[in-house]
Amino acid sequence: MDEKLYYLLVGTLFGTFLGWFLGLFSPIISSFIMRVRQKSEIKKGIYNELNEVKLRMAMAVHLLSPHFVSYNRELLTWLQPYLEEYDRLYAGNLAQSNRKILEELTDEQFNAVAAIKLSEKPRQSYHLKQYSLPFLECHVGSLAIFDAEFQRKLMEIKTQISLLNEEMSMSRFYFEKTFDNLSEGNYRIIDNNLSETYQHVAGMLRRLVDKISKFIDT
């Protein structure tokens, strides 16, 4: 067989095979690429939304101290990375003040500052805002593209946020009751219930901040 004819036939057969291959598998390849891109975009959106919620929760813990969260070095050390991230995003200076207290005060001085904060700052009632995850809610139907462990951890966070919101609804109920015309005894009961609810909320907030941070970082 003539060499030119041979290469012509080979080229024709290869072109035919390549066309058949691309025609058969192009939709599959295209679908795979779109799936990978969609997964990346959804994951990024979920992480961004959770990170914002995490920072808001950390700020709420900061807000609830010192009356409903123990004001100590452990708390300020826990808060520091979240304050730094918050300041980077929103141009604040909370982290600098917090670091100064941690680094410059002796234990005796720190305890004195904590006592002053507790005595001078009037105990307040807070109308705590609930947390929502609209981006996640819009993409719940697409979570099947993620592995089972990712879905499990995400749904666990979502469930715990729902439980937190329920507890915050209870705090709002007690908060609003403080404006009612109550006897001194009933007011004291409502006020104690409100304090206990704030303390419970603060604990739930801290645990959720830690859980979300771990989820995003893995």
N, C-alpha and C positions, 0 to 999 in steps of 0.2 A: 504494500500500500504506500502510496506517495506520502512523504512525511508531512507536507503541507495539508493534504487531505485528512491525515490522521489527527493533526492538531485542530483542524477545523471541526471534525466530528467530536473530538473531546471537548472543545470549547462549547459546541452546541449542546452536547449532553449535560455539561456542567451548568450552563446557563439555564437549561430546562429544569434541572434538578434544583438549582438555587431558587428559581421562580416558584417551583412547587413547594419547596421548604418554607420560603418566606410567606407564601400564600396560606400555608397550613398553620404556621406557628407565630406569624406576626401578631394576630389578635391576642394570643396567649402571652407573648412577650410584652406587648403594649399594656395588657391588663396587669401584669406583674409589676411593671414600672409604675403604673398609676397607683397600684395598691401600696407599694413601698413609699411613694411620695405622700399619699393620703395618710398613711400610718405616721410618718414623720411629722406632718403638719398637725394632726390631731394630738399627738403626744406633746408637741411643743406648746400647743394651746392649753392643754390640760395642766402642764407643768407651770406655765405662766399664771394661769388662774389660781392654782393651788398656792403658788408662791406669794401672790398678792394677799390671799386669804390668810396665809401663815403669818405674814407681817402684821396684818390687822389684828390677828389674835394675840400676837406678842405685845402689841401696843395696848391691847385691852388688859393684859396681865399687868403691864406697867401702870395703867390707869387705876387698877384696883388695889395697888399697894399704897400706903402701908396698912390700911385698915382691914382689908380682906385677903391680903397675901402677905406673908411674913417678909418684912424688909430686912434682908441680911445679905451677906457677901455671896452666898450661893445663888440667890435670886439675881443679883446684879451681874454676876459672872455668866449666868444662863442667858440673861437679856442681851449682853454685850454684842454678840455677832448679829443678832436681829436688829438692834439699834443701828449698828454700822451699815447694814444693808438698807434699812429704812432711810437713813440719812443720805446714802448715795443716790437713792431713787427720788427722794423728795426734798433734798437740800436742807436737811435739818442739822442740829448739833447735839442731839440727845446722847449719842455715843461718846462724844468728847467729855461731857459732864459726868457721865456714868464712869468712864475710865479714870477720870481724875479722882473720883471718890474711892475707887478700888485701889488705885496705885499710891495715892498720897496720904490717905488716912490710916493711922494705926487702928488696931482693933478697938481700943478704948475710945478713940475719937469717932470711929464709925458707929459704935453703940450709942454714943452721945447724940450723933446726928439722927440716928434712927428713932431715938426717944423723942427728940425735938419734933421730927416729922409727924410722929404719932400723936403728939400732944397739941401741936400748933395747927396742923391741917385738919379742918373740921371734917368729920365723917360725912360723906355724901351718899346720895342714892343716885344710881346711874340707870338711864334708859338705854340699856344695851341693845344694839342692833343685831339682828340675826344675820347669818351667813348663807349665801347662795352660790351655786356653781352653774351659772347659765350656759357656759360653753360646754361643760360636761353633759348637762341635761340635753343639749341639742345634738350630742354625738353618742348618746347611750347606745343607739342602734348600730353604731359602727365599732363598738368595742370588741366585737368578735374577731377582728383582725389582730388583736393582741393576744399574747399567751395567757393561759389560765391564771398564773400567779399574779401577773400585772392586774388583771381584772379583779381578782380576789382582794388585793391590797387596796385598789381604788374604791371598790364598793364598801370595804370596811371603813375607809375614811369618810365616804359619803354618808354611811349609816351613823357614824359617830357625830358628824356635823348635824345630822337631823336630831339626834338625841340632845346635843348641846343646844340647839334652837328651842327644843321643848323646855329645857331647863331655863333658858333665857325668857321664854314666854311666862314661865312661873315667876321669875324675878320681876317682870313687867307687871304682872298681876299684883304682887305684893307692893311694888313701887306705887302703882295707882291707888291702892287701898290706903296708903299713908296720907292721901289727901282727903279721905272721907272724914266725916265728923264722928270720931271714935272716942270711946272712953279711954282714960289713961292706961288701964289694964289691957284693953284690946289693942291699943296702939303699940304697947310694948311687945305684945305677942306678934303682931304683924312685922314690927321692926326686927325682932329676933329672927323671924322666918326669912325676912329679906336678907339679913346678914349671912345666915347659913346658906342661902341660895347663891349669893355672890361668891362665897368661899368655894362652894361646889363648882360653880361655873369657872372660877379661876383655875381649879385643879384640872377640869376637863380641857380648858384652853391650853394649859401647859402640855398636857399629854398629846393633844392634837398637833400642836406646833412641832413637838419632837417627832411624831409619827409622819407628818407631812414632810419634814426635813429629810428624814431617813428615806422616804419613798422617792423624793425628787433626786436625792444624791446617789441612789443605787442604779 
